[in-house]
């Protein structure tokens, strides 16, 4: 109990105080962590206070009726992918995204860790905390890049806007936005530090480990269009974790139950819970949004994924709150093994290795269809295989915090994916490569901290 209270005190001090919280104790009855165990608890708080890439703007869901609990500014954003110039949310809500809260907590943990001498006796625990903090900095900056920045293009990344990079435990520092290249370079640097520090696995499955870093590096490189590197890390991950659930086996996926998936099932690699923006996110709040009807229609009759992932809600479908075994409706960053079959398949297809690409895709899908009903895909060209893989990626990775960046990166190569909303008989469209695919920064960050706003 004392450590739980200590953790609350630290997080409140870190995220709300005006002074850098490590400089002094505000209350003599409270103390800053000094042991590895205490710093480890603090670093765990960094893990559970974050947000994945932007769900709200993507094409996985729709809202047929705005409920009175759905705030006016969120309704506006749903239709326009932007805030009004004067928005109650933009003026009064907390300007710091949960990602920066997580980053600050990781920064504080690393500052405290630096005061402890590493020895052979504490090496594994010391490096576990160190690696976890660098991993969380990398993953949070990745989500920030995916949400607030353009999709990465090597030709323009040195000029495109990134995000402020802060290694301090105090948010009040006034920093400039980096370039997108600087931001991605930083993400990769932090991920490689984590890779070197962490063990392949730990006794507890929910500990961040080197396999998670492999997944992170595969994601980052895929979003950058660095397909050779994405191949390397997805292949390495699958050399350690390649087991897939059989959707025909009720012991693995109990289709028809309220919780089809077990916690920490054989494919689960990581779950990160959402931060404090649940009031705004219809995907997180859940009770107002439904699965996109075009997405539902895209599944074949013998495909078991719709029955396992979605539940009937009147004439539409909703997402199970316990999807993927999280047991929590606010889980919004889910890393699972199947994602990396699709990453590797995409990389093979882009290299022209059609047969290898289709093998990965078919090995995955045979576990998702009714027994004996799946007909393996064949194509004439690698380009056709790539089209299939990208379509199956959309159907397999619903609400995992990946669709927004997938739309952005695929539109760079001319796939022309628009997001369409229909509200009260009016159609709203976010065209491919529209500037609004880079979400706006909070007005306080622009007005008081002089951060450059995304151009619209």
C-alpha positions as CSV (number, residue, x, y, z in Angstrom):
1,X,0.0,0.0,0.0
2,X,2.8,2.5,0.8
3,X,4.3,2.1,-2.6
4,X,0.8,2.6,-4.2
5,X,0.4,5.9,-2.3
6,X,4.0,6.8,-3.2
7,X,3.3,6.2,-6.9
8,X,0.2,8.4,-6.8
9,X,2.1,11.2,-5.1
10,X,4.9,11.0,-7.6
11,X,2.6,11.0,-10.6
12,X,0.6,13.9,-9.3
13,X,3.7,15.9,-8.5
14,X,5.2,15.1,-11.9
15,X,2.2,15.9,-14.0
16,X,0.7,18.8,-12.2
17,X,3.4,20.7,-10.3
18,X,4.9,24.0,-11.6
19,X,8.4,23.2,-10.4
20,X,10.5,20.3,-11.6
21,X,9.4,17.6,-9.2
22,X,12.8,16.0,-8.7
23,X,14.3,19.2,-7.3
24,X,12.6,19.0,-3.9
25,X,10.0,17.2,-1.9
26,X,6.9,19.4,-1.5
27,X,5.9,17.7,1.7
28,X,8.4,16.3,4.3
29,X,6.0,13.3,4.8
30,X,6.4,12.4,1.1
31,X,9.6,11.2,-0.6
32,X,11.0,10.7,-4.0
33,X,11.8,7.1,-5.1
34,X,15.3,6.0,-4.3
35,X,15.2,2.3,-4.8
36,X,15.0,0.2,-8.0
37,X,11.7,-1.2,-6.8
38,X,10.2,2.3,-6.3
39,X,11.5,3.6,-9.6
40,X,10.1,0.5,-11.3
41,X,6.7,1.4,-9.9
42,X,7.0,4.9,-11.3
43,X,8.1,3.7,-14.7
44,X,5.0,1.4,-14.8
45,X,2.9,4.5,-14.5
46,X,4.4,5.8,-17.7
47,X,3.2,2.7,-19.4
48,X,-0.5,3.1,-18.4
49,X,-0.9,6.7,-19.3
50,X,-0.6,7.0,-23.0
51,X,-2.6,7.1,-26.2
52,X,-2.1,5.1,-29.4
53,X,-2.3,6.7,-32.8
54,X,-5.5,8.6,-33.7
55,X,-8.6,6.4,-33.8
56,X,-11.2,9.2,-34.1
57,X,-10.3,10.3,-37.6
58,X,-10.1,7.0,-39.4
59,X,-12.6,4.9,-41.4
60,X,-13.2,1.9,-39.0
61,X,-16.4,3.3,-37.5
62,X,-19.3,5.6,-37.8
63,X,-21.8,7.4,-35.6
64,X,-25.4,7.3,-36.8
65,X,-26.8,9.5,-34.0
66,X,-25.1,11.9,-31.7
67,X,-26.0,11.3,-28.1
68,X,-26.3,14.2,-25.7
69,X,-23.2,12.9,-23.9
70,X,-21.1,13.3,-27.0
71,X,-19.6,16.7,-26.6
72,X,-20.2,19.5,-29.1
73,X,-16.5,19.9,-29.9
74,X,-16.1,16.2,-30.5
75,X,-19.1,16.3,-32.9
76,X,-17.5,19.1,-34.8
77,X,-14.2,17.2,-35.0
78,X,-16.0,14.0,-36.2
79,X,-17.4,15.9,-39.1
80,X,-14.5,18.3,-39.9
81,X,-11.3,16.6,-38.7
82,X,-10.4,19.9,-37.0
83,X,-11.4,22.1,-34.1
84,X,-13.4,25.3,-34.4
85,X,-11.3,28.4,-34.0
86,X,-13.0,28.9,-30.6
87,X,-13.6,25.5,-29.0
88,X,-14.4,24.7,-25.4
89,X,-12.1,21.7,-25.6
90,X,-9.3,23.6,-27.2
91,X,-9.5,26.4,-24.6
92,X,-10.1,24.6,-21.4
93,X,-8.9,21.0,-21.5
94,X,-5.5,19.9,-20.6
95,X,-3.0,20.9,-23.3
96,X,-0.6,18.0,-22.6
97,X,-1.5,14.8,-24.4
98,X,-1.3,11.6,-22.4
99,X,1.7,10.7,-24.5
100,X,3.7,13.6,-23.1
101,X,2.6,12.6,-19.6
102,X,4.0,9.2,-20.2
103,X,7.2,10.6,-21.7
104,X,7.6,12.9,-18.6
105,X,7.2,10.0,-16.3
106,X,9.7,7.9,-18.2
107,X,12.1,10.9,-18.1
108,X,11.7,11.2,-14.4
109,X,12.3,7.5,-14.0
110,X,15.5,7.7,-16.0
111,X,16.7,10.7,-14.0
112,X,16.2,8.8,-10.8
113,X,17.7,5.7,-12.2
114,X,20.9,7.6,-13.0
115,X,21.4,8.2,-9.3
116,X,21.7,4.5,-8.6
117,X,24.9,2.6,-9.4
118,X,24.5,-0.4,-11.7
119,X,26.1,-3.5,-10.3
120,X,26.2,-7.1,-11.4
121,X,23.7,-8.0,-8.7
122,X,21.1,-5.4,-9.9
123,X,22.0,-5.5,-13.6
124,X,18.9,-7.2,-15.0
125,X,16.4,-5.1,-13.0
126,X,18.3,-1.9,-13.7
127,X,18.4,-2.6,-17.4
128,X,14.7,-3.7,-17.4
129,X,13.7,-0.3,-16.0
130,X,16.1,1.5,-18.3
131,X,14.9,-0.3,-21.4
132,X,11.3,0.1,-20.5
133,X,11.7,3.9,-20.2
134,X,13.5,4.2,-23.5
135,X,10.9,2.0,-25.1
136,X,8.1,4.1,-23.8
137,X,9.7,7.3,-25.0
138,X,10.2,5.8,-28.5
139,X,6.6,4.4,-28.7
140,X,5.0,7.6,-27.4
141,X,6.9,9.7,-29.9
142,X,6.0,7.3,-32.6
143,X,2.3,7.7,-31.8
144,X,2.7,11.5,-31.6
145,X,4.4,11.5,-35.0
146,X,1.6,9.3,-36.5
147,X,-1.1,11.6,-35.1
148,X,0.2,15.2,-35.4
149,X,2.7,15.0,-38.3
150,X,2.7,14.1,-42.0
151,X,3.5,10.6,-43.1
152,X,7.3,10.2,-43.4
153,X,8.9,10.9,-46.8
154,X,12.7,10.8,-46.9
155,X,12.7,13.6,-49.5
156,X,10.8,16.1,-47.3
157,X,11.4,14.8,-43.7
158,X,14.2,17.3,-43.0
159,X,11.7,20.2,-43.6
160,X,8.4,18.7,-42.4
161,X,7.3,19.5,-38.9
162,X,7.9,17.0,-36.1
163,X,7.1,17.3,-32.4
164,X,9.0,18.9,-29.5
165,X,11.5,16.4,-28.1
166,X,11.8,16.7,-24.4
167,X,14.0,14.5,-22.1
168,X,13.1,16.5,-18.9
169,X,10.6,15.6,-16.3
170,X,9.0,19.0,-16.4
171,X,6.6,19.9,-19.2
172,X,6.9,23.7,-18.8
173,X,10.0,23.9,-20.9
174,X,9.3,25.9,-24.0
175,X,10.7,23.9,-26.9
176,X,10.5,24.2,-30.6
177,X,9.0,21.5,-32.8
178,X,11.7,19.3,-34.3
179,X,11.8,18.3,-37.9
180,X,10.1,15.0,-38.8
181,X,13.5,13.5,-39.6
182,X,14.9,14.6,-36.2
183,X,11.8,13.0,-34.6
184,X,12.1,9.7,-36.3
185,X,15.9,9.6,-35.7
186,X,15.2,10.1,-32.0
187,X,12.5,7.4,-32.0
188,X,14.9,4.9,-33.6
189,X,17.8,5.9,-31.2
190,X,15.5,5.3,-28.2
191,X,14.3,2.0,-29.5
192,X,17.8,0.7,-30.1
193,X,18.8,1.7,-26.5
194,X,15.8,-0.3,-25.3
195,X,16.7,-3.2,-27.6
196,X,20.2,-3.5,-26.1
197,X,19.0,-3.1,-22.5
198,X,16.0,-5.5,-22.4
199,X,16.0,-9.3,-22.2
200,X,14.2,-11.3,-24.8
201,X,11.6,-12.3,-22.2
202,X,10.9,-11.9,-18.5
203,X,9.0,-14.3,-16.2
204,X,5.9,-12.0,-16.2
205,X,4.4,-11.9,-19.7
206,X,3.2,-8.3,-19.3
207,X,6.7,-6.9,-18.8
208,X,8.0,-4.9,-21.7
209,X,10.8,-7.0,-23.4
210,X,13.1,-7.1,-26.4
211,X,10.4,-8.8,-28.5
212,X,8.2,-5.7,-28.0
213,X,11.0,-3.5,-29.2
214,X,11.3,-5.7,-32.3
215,X,7.6,-5.0,-32.9
216,X,8.1,-1.3,-32.4
217,X,11.0,-1.1,-34.8
218,X,9.0,-3.1,-37.4
219,X,6.1,-0.6,-37.0
220,X,8.4,2.5,-37.2
221,X,10.3,1.3,-40.2
222,X,7.0,0.3,-42.0
223,X,5.6,3.7,-41.4
224,X,8.7,5.3,-42.8
225,X,8.6,3.2,-46.0
226,X,11.9,1.5,-44.9
227,X,10.7,-2.0,-45.9
228,X,14.0,-3.8,-45.7
229,X,14.4,-2.8,-42.1
230,X,10.7,-3.6,-41.3
231,X,11.3,-7.0,-42.8
232,X,14.4,-7.6,-40.5
233,X,12.5,-6.8,-37.3
234,X,9.3,-8.5,-38.1
235,X,11.3,-11.6,-39.1
236,X,13.2,-11.5,-35.9
237,X,10.1,-11.1,-33.9
238,X,8.4,-14.1,-35.6
239,X,11.5,-16.2,-34.9
240,X,10.6,-15.8,-31.2
241,X,6.8,-15.5,-31.3
242,X,4.9,-17.0,-34.2
243,X,2.0,-18.9,-32.6
244,X,-1.5,-18.0,-34.0
245,X,-4.8,-18.7,-32.4
246,X,-7.2,-21.0,-34.2
247,X,-10.5,-19.3,-34.4
248,X,-12.2,-22.7,-34.7
249,X,-11.0,-23.8,-31.3
250,X,-13.3,-22.5,-28.5
251,X,-10.4,-23.1,-26.1
252,X,-8.6,-20.3,-27.8
253,X,-11.4,-18.1,-29.2
254,X,-14.8,-18.6,-27.6
255,X,-17.0,-17.1,-30.4
256,X,-20.4,-16.2,-29.1
257,X,-19.3,-15.4,-25.6
258,X,-19.1,-12.0,-24.0
259,X,-15.3,-12.3,-23.9
260,X,-14.2,-14.3,-26.9
261,X,-10.5,-13.9,-26.2
262,X,-8.5,-14.8,-23.1
263,X,-6.2,-12.3,-21.3
264,X,-2.7,-12.7,-22.6
265,X,-3.6,-15.2,-25.2
266,X,-0.9,-16.8,-27.3
267,X,-0.8,-14.0,-29.8
268,X,-0.7,-11.1,-27.3
269,X,2.5,-9.2,-27.0
270,X,1.4,-5.9,-25.4
271,X,-1.6,-3.9,-24.3
272,X,-1.3,-0.2,-23.4
273,X,-4.3,1.6,-21.9
274,X,-5.6,4.9,-23.1
275,X,-5.0,8.2,-21.4
276,X,-7.4,10.9,-20.3
277,X,-9.0,11.7,-23.6
278,X,-11.8,9.1,-23.4
279,X,-14.5,11.8,-23.3
280,X,-13.5,12.8,-26.8
281,X,-12.9,9.4,-28.3
282,X,-16.0,7.6,-29.6
283,X,-14.0,4.5,-30.1
284,X,-13.0,4.4,-26.5
285,X,-16.4,5.4,-25.1
286,X,-17.8,2.7,-27.3
287,X,-21.5,3.3,-26.8
288,X,-22.0,5.8,-29.7
289,X,-20.0,4.2,-32.5
290,X,-20.5,1.3,-34.8
291,X,-18.3,-0.7,-37.1
292,X,-18.1,0.8,-40.6
293,X,-20.6,-1.0,-42.8
294,X,-18.2,-1.3,-45.7
295,X,-15.7,-3.0,-43.5
296,X,-18.3,-5.5,-42.3
297,X,-19.3,-6.2,-45.9
298,X,-15.7,-6.9,-46.8
299,X,-15.5,-10.2,-44.9
300,X,-16.2,-13.5,-46.6
301,X,-19.1,-15.6,-45.3
302,X,-16.8,-18.2,-43.8
303,X,-14.5,-15.7,-42.2
304,X,-14.8,-16.0,-38.4
305,X,-13.2,-12.6,-37.6
306,X,-16.5,-10.6,-37.6
307,X,-18.1,-13.1,-35.2
308,X,-15.0,-13.0,-32.9
309,X,-14.3,-9.3,-33.1
310,X,-17.8,-7.7,-33.3
311,X,-21.1,-8.0,-31.7
312,X,-24.6,-7.3,-33.2
313,X,-26.1,-4.1,-32.0
314,X,-29.5,-3.5,-33.6
315,X,-29.0,-3.2,-37.4
316,X,-25.2,-2.5,-37.0
317,X,-22.2,-4.0,-35.3
318,X,-20.1,-2.9,-32.4
319,X,-16.6,-3.7,-31.2
320,X,-16.3,-6.1,-28.2
321,X,-15.0,-4.1,-25.3
322,X,-13.0,-7.2,-24.3
323,X,-11.5,-7.6,-27.8
324,X,-8.1,-9.4,-27.9
325,X,-8.5,-10.4,-24.2
326,X,-7.8,-6.9,-22.8
327,X,-11.0,-7.0,-20.7
328,X,-10.9,-3.2,-20.7
329,X,-12.7,-1.0,-23.2
330,X,-10.0,1.7,-23.0
331,X,-7.2,-0.5,-24.4
332,X,-6.1,1.2,-27.5
333,X,-2.6,0.0,-28.4
334,X,-2.6,-3.7,-28.9
335,X,0.5,-5.5,-30.3
336,X,-0.2,-9.1,-31.4
337,X,1.7,-11.7,-33.4
338,X,-0.7,-11.6,-36.4
339,X,0.3,-8.0,-37.2
340,X,3.8,-9.1,-37.9
341,X,2.8,-11.8,-40.3
342,X,1.1,-9.0,-42.3
343,X,4.2,-6.7,-41.9
344,X,6.5,-9.3,-43.3
345,X,4.1,-10.3,-46.0
346,X,3.8,-6.7,-47.1
347,X,7.6,-6.3,-47.2
348,X,8.0,-9.5,-49.2
349,X,5.4,-8.3,-51.7
350,X,7.1,-4.9,-52.0
351,X,10.4,-6.7,-52.8
352,X,8.7,-8.8,-55.5
353,X,8.8,-12.0,-53.5
354,X,5.2,-13.0,-54.2
355,X,5.3,-16.6,-53.0
356,X,6.8,-15.7,-49.6
357,X,4.3,-12.9,-49.2
358,X,1.3,-15.1,-50.0
359,X,2.6,-17.9,-47.7
360,X,2.6,-15.5,-44.7
361,X,-0.9,-14.2,-45.6
362,X,-2.3,-17.7,-46.1
363,X,-0.7,-19.1,-43.0
364,X,-2.5,-16.3,-41.0
365,X,-5.9,-16.5,-42.7
366,X,-6.3,-20.3,-42.5
367,X,-6.5,-19.8,-38.7
368,X,-9.3,-17.2,-39.2
369,X,-11.7,-19.1,-41.4
370,X,-14.1,-21.9,-40.6
371,X,-12.3,-25.2,-40.7
372,X,-11.9,-26.5,-44.3
373,X,-13.4,-23.4,-45.9
374,X,-10.4,-21.2,-46.6
375,X,-9.1,-21.3,-50.2
376,X,-5.5,-20.0,-50.2
377,X,-4.9,-16.8,-52.1
378,X,-3.0,-16.9,-55.4
379,X,-2.0,-14.0,-57.6
380,X,-0.3,-13.4,-60.9
381,X,1.9,-10.6,-59.6
382,X,3.5,-9.3,-56.5
383,X,1.6,-6.1,-56.9
384,X,-1.7,-8.0,-56.7
385,X,-0.4,-9.8,-53.6
386,X,0.3,-6.4,-52.1
387,X,-3.2,-5.2,-52.7
388,X,-4.6,-8.3,-51.0
389,X,-2.2,-8.0,-48.0
390,X,-3.2,-4.3,-47.4
391,X,-6.9,-5.2,-47.6
392,X,-6.4,-8.0,-45.1
393,X,-4.4,-5.7,-42.9
394,X,-7.4,-3.4,-42.6
395,X,-9.7,-6.4,-41.8
396,X,-7.3,-8.0,-39.2
397,X,-6.0,-5.0,-37.3
398,X,-9.2,-3.1,-36.4
399,X,-8.9,-0.6,-33.6
400,X,-5.3,-1.3,-32.8
401,X,-4.1,2.3,-33.3
402,X,-2.7,1.5,-36.8
403,X,-5.3,2.5,-39.3
404,X,-4.7,6.3,-39.3
405,X,-1.0,6.0,-40.2
406,X,-1.9,3.2,-42.7
407,X,-4.2,5.6,-44.5
408,X,-1.6,8.3,-44.5
409,X,1.3,6.2,-45.7
410,X,-0.7,4.3,-48.3
411,X,-2.0,7.6,-49.8
412,X,1.6,8.7,-50.4
413,X,1.8,6.0,-53.0
414,X,-1.5,6.9,-54.7
415,X,-4.0,4.5,-53.1
416,X,-6.5,7.4,-52.8
417,X,-8.1,6.5,-49.5
418,X,-10.7,9.1,-48.4
419,X,-12.5,9.1,-45.1
420,X,-16.2,9.8,-45.5
421,X,-18.8,10.7,-42.8
422,X,-22.6,11.0,-43.3
423,X,-24.4,13.0,-40.6
424,X,-28.0,14.2,-40.8
425,X,-28.1,13.8,-44.6
426,X,-24.8,15.7,-45.1
427,X,-21.7,14.1,-46.4
428,X,-18.3,15.1,-45.1
429,X,-15.1,14.0,-46.8
430,X,-11.4,14.0,-45.7
431,X,-9.7,13.7,-49.1
432,X,-6.4,11.8,-49.6
433,X,-3.3,13.7,-48.4
434,X,-5.4,16.5,-47.0
435,X,-3.4,18.6,-44.4
436,X,-6.0,17.6,-41.8
437,X,-4.4,14.1,-41.7
438,X,-1.9,16.0,-39.4
439,X,-4.1,16.7,-36.3
440,X,-4.0,20.2,-34.8
441,X,-2.0,21.0,-31.7
442,X,-3.9,22.3,-28.7
443,X,-4.4,26.1,-28.8
444,X,-2.5,26.5,-25.5
445,X,0.6,24.9,-27.0
446,X,0.4,27.3,-29.9
447,X,-0.6,30.4,-28.0
448,X,1.4,30.2,-24.8
449,X,4.3,27.9,-25.8
450,X,4.8,29.2,-29.3
451,X,4.6,25.8,-30.9
452,X,4.1,26.1,-34.6
453,X,0.6,24.9,-35.6
454,X,0.2,22.5,-38.5
455,X,-0.7,24.4,-41.7
456,X,-4.3,24.0,-42.9
